[in-house]
Amino acid sequence: MQPGSEWQSPASTRSAVREAAGVMRTPPTVGAHRSASFAAVHAVFQKDWRSEWRTRAALNAIVLFSVAAPIALSFNVARQVLAPEVLAGCLWSVLLFAALVGLPRVFVREEESGTAAQLRLACAPEAVLWGKAAFNLALLCMTQLAAVPIFILLLNARVTQPFVLLLILLLGDIGLAIAATVLGAMAAQARARGALFSAIAVPVLLPLLVASSAATAVALGAPGEAWPALQIVAVYDVVMIAAAWMLFDFVWST
Amino acid sequence: MLFNVVLGIWITAGIVIGFMMPPAIGLVHSTVMYFHVPMAIAMLTAFLIAAWRGIQWLRTRDPRHDAASLAYAEVGAFFGIIATMTGSIWAGANWQSYWNWDAQQIGIVGTLLTYGALFALRSAVDDDDKKRDLWAVYAIFGVIAAIFLTYVFRRLVPSLHPNDTLTKSAPGYRLTLWFNVFGYIMLLVRVAGLRARFETARERLKELSWAMS
């Protein structure tokens, strides 16, 4: 019933092969972290920021997408009066797809230019995680500075609780950035990166998406309380940060 | 062998008792609940065990844990599909629509999507150890998402599900329900155990053919 004692772990043969090939592996262990200083995190962020600012490839794509999507949307529905729930759902769908377009770039770029190995050598995994997450967060915030006002203008949304809207955008961005960083690192190491990233990111981001659009609907004038949804998003952020912190070692190190 | 016999008798008895119970008050076609609810519970149990075995793989780097994690995820996804189908048929009979987007339907669709993403991720990585690492990490993220979708959204999105009709009615209904829940979780453990053995054997065969060539 259970695997019998005659079964022997192929791990022994495998590690023998590895040693023969001269590949040393030090498997990371749960809970053991090389500590990352703020300077290292800042250096990773700075590096990404500068190389992004030279080409602005990701920024252009993500900003253009999140401006084009509301325009395409309003071509279809501009003459209708949309309920706040519909508007909130549309807003978060636009933001989700913009994030799916832009956020995996941080790791795909490393793999494409062949700099991932140097980054692994130069920095502790945590510095990579927090630096890249901060970069993704900055990218998202800049996108929304352009996208959210255009969305509100074009689709005639009435913001009744601007503070709630700002808060939910910020909390949602934190969750999006941190989840997209870890999942982007995973997808970048697999085949069919772009398509795979969307496939693995959407299920994990689904709770964030539902709760954020519930809170945004209230901010746009739907009846009810925004507080329970805001709480769910905040808890989601905390859980994602903790999980990313503990598990990023296994994703990043080879 | 004995376990197989006990399990067969247990599942059969569960089916017979489920169909013999008189309909519960306030529910149409309540018989399906003795199979739909256990399947949903077994699916979530399978996902939790898959994530747990994934953590064990990350800690010990013993491929047997990874094989078990894969096995529980596969059997859990199958249970999830059955739970969705039975639930949808029942919803069609009861709520006049096969799909209503209530909280638990969002939850089960999200969980099934997570399972799908797990299999997609596993098939897209070439290196064996990397594949197992990413699988385990994603299983943990997926289980977090599944818990949010299943338990948190009941408090946020209105649910049509008659969540406490069976557990709060006469003890006979409750007993039948938990009898079946236990039976299907045992079935899960049995089938996943076999699947894990198959997977370890296949891995070993791969190693051997690789060593011989």
Interface residues (C-beta under 8 A of the other chain):
Chain A: M1 Q2 P3 W7 S9 P10 A11 T13 R14 R25 P27 T29 V30 A179 V182 L183 M186 Q189 A190 R191 A192 L196 A199 I200 V202 P203 V204 L205 L206 P207 V210 A211 A214 P228 A229 I232 V235 Y236 V239 M240 A243 L247 F250 V251 T254
Chain B: F3 I55 L58 R59 R61 D62 P63 R64 I106 G110 L113 T114 G116 A117 A120 L121 A124 V125 D126 D128 D129 K130 D133 L134 A136 V137 Y138 I140 F141 G142 I144 A145 F148 L149 V152 F153 R155 L156 V157 G193 A196 R197 T200 E203 R204 E207 A211
